[in-house]
Amino acid sequence: MDLNAKTIERILVLLILMCLSATFIKFNKEKVTAVNDPAIAEEDFNKLPLAAWKDTHTRYNGKEADIIKVKYRVTNHETKLWMLNYETGKVVHEQSYHRDPWPDGRHRDFIYVWKLYDSERSDYIPPGIYEIVIGGMYPPVSSYGNISILFTV
């Protein structure tokens, strides 16, 4: 079997396109429904160490405002949360600080408050579907390979 340079080039381009499409394809995620008081079972949280629920809290001016509480597990250094608009894939919010596991390597669990109103560290978030991703220090190109969930605001 004698392959010329043009055939090998076409095969390589095809393989590169397949790798790129596998990297950027969006897989269907389970939709998380908002609840006020989540009863997160430890066994379920160990299977998927990311949970979110809708809540409210009192702002500095005394008015109630909507928030999303996100419970997540940190197993890698310099971990932070990223919130992406599901339709556009653009980052709408990021956790302003990163977290690390314990110095001996054990995981740590945290609860982060994502404010849906305009504040010092967040913009107003309109109703829609958002993807919450546990990632590193740089914005994720896709959620492929990361722990993520979908959340309806």
C-alpha positions in Angstrom: 0.0 0.0 0.0 1.7 3.2 -1.2 0.3 6.4 0.4 1.3 9.6 -1.2 1.8 12.9 0.7 -1.6 14.3 -0.2 -3.5 11.3 1.3 -1.4 11.4 4.5 -2.1 15.1 4.7 -5.9 14.6 4.4 -5.8 11.9 7.0 -3.9 14.1 9.5 -6.3 17.0 8.9 -9.3 14.7 9.5 -7.7 13.4 12.8 -7.0 17.0 13.9 -10.6 18.0 13.2 -11.9 15.0 15.1 -9.8 15.9 18.1 -10.9 19.5 18.0 -14.6 18.7 17.7 -14.3 16.2 20.6 -12.8 19.0 22.7 -15.4 21.6 22.0 -18.6 19.6 21.8 -21.1 20.2 24.5 -22.5 17.1 26.1 -26.0 17.0 27.7 -25.9 17.7 31.4 -28.5 17.0 34.0 -30.6 20.0 34.8 -30.5 21.0 38.4 -33.7 22.4 39.9 -33.6 25.1 42.4 -34.7 24.4 46.0 -34.7 26.6 49.0 -33.3 24.1 51.6 -31.3 21.4 49.9 -31.0 18.1 51.6 -27.8 17.0 50.0 -27.1 13.4 50.9 -23.4 12.8 51.6 -23.5 9.7 49.3 -24.9 11.7 46.4 -22.4 14.5 47.0 -19.5 12.0 46.9 -20.7 10.8 43.5 -21.0 14.4 42.1 -19.2 16.8 44.4 -21.1 19.9 43.1 -24.5 21.0 44.1 -26.4 24.3 43.7 -29.6 25.8 45.1 -31.5 29.1 44.9 -31.8 31.2 48.0 -32.1 34.8 49.1 -30.2 37.0 51.5 -30.5 40.6 52.9 -28.4 43.2 51.0 -26.7 46.1 52.7 -29.8 48.3 52.0 -32.1 45.9 53.8 -33.8 44.5 50.7 -34.0 40.8 49.9 -31.9 39.7 46.8 -31.6 36.4 44.9 -28.4 34.3 45.2 -27.3 30.9 44.2 -25.4 28.8 46.8 -22.9 26.4 45.4 -21.4 23.5 47.4 -18.3 22.1 45.8 -15.3 19.9 46.6 -11.7 21.0 46.1 -9.3 18.3 45.2 -6.7 20.3 43.1 -4.7 23.4 43.8 -5.9 26.8 42.6 -9.5 25.7 42.1 -12.3 28.2 41.5 -15.8 28.2 40.2 -16.8 29.5 36.7 -20.4 30.4 35.7 -21.1 30.2 32.0 -24.1 31.1 30.0 -25.2 27.8 28.5 -26.5 29.2 25.2 -23.5 31.3 24.4 -20.7 29.5 26.4 -19.4 32.9 27.6 -18.3 33.4 31.2 -20.8 35.5 33.1 -19.2 35.2 36.6 -16.1 33.7 38.2 -15.2 33.2 41.8 -12.9 36.0 42.7 -10.5 33.8 44.7 -9.1 30.3 44.4 -9.2 27.4 46.9 -6.7 24.7 47.7 -7.1 21.3 49.4 -5.6 20.7 52.8 -1.8 20.8 52.9 -1.7 17.0 53.4 -3.7 16.5 50.2 -7.2 15.8 51.6 -10.1 17.4 49.8 -12.0 20.3 51.2 -15.7 21.2 50.8 -16.8 24.8 50.4 -20.1 26.8 49.9 -19.8 29.8 47.6 -22.5 32.5 47.3 -23.1 33.6 43.7 -25.0 37.0 43.8 -27.5 37.4 41.0 -27.8 41.1 41.5 -25.4 43.9 40.6 -22.8 44.2 43.3 -19.1 45.0 43.8 -18.0 41.6 42.5 -20.9 40.6 40.3 -23.1 41.8 37.5 -26.9 41.4 37.2 -27.7 37.9 36.0 -30.8 37.7 33.9 -33.0 34.6 34.0 -31.7 31.7 31.8 -29.7 28.5 31.9 -26.2 28.6 33.3 -23.5 26.1 33.7 -21.5 26.0 36.9 -18.0 24.5 36.4 -15.3 23.6 38.9 -12.1 24.7 37.1 -8.7 26.1 37.4 -7.3 29.6 37.3 -8.1 30.2 33.6 -11.6 30.4 32.0 -12.7 27.0 30.7 -13.1 26.7 27.0 -15.6 23.9 27.5 -16.8 21.9 30.5 -15.4 18.7 29.0 -13.2 17.0 31.6 -14.5 19.2 34.4 -17.2 18.7 37.0 -20.1 20.8 36.0 -23.9 21.2 36.4 -26.6 23.1 34.7 -28.7 25.5 36.7 -31.9 27.5 35.7 -32.1 31.0 37.2 
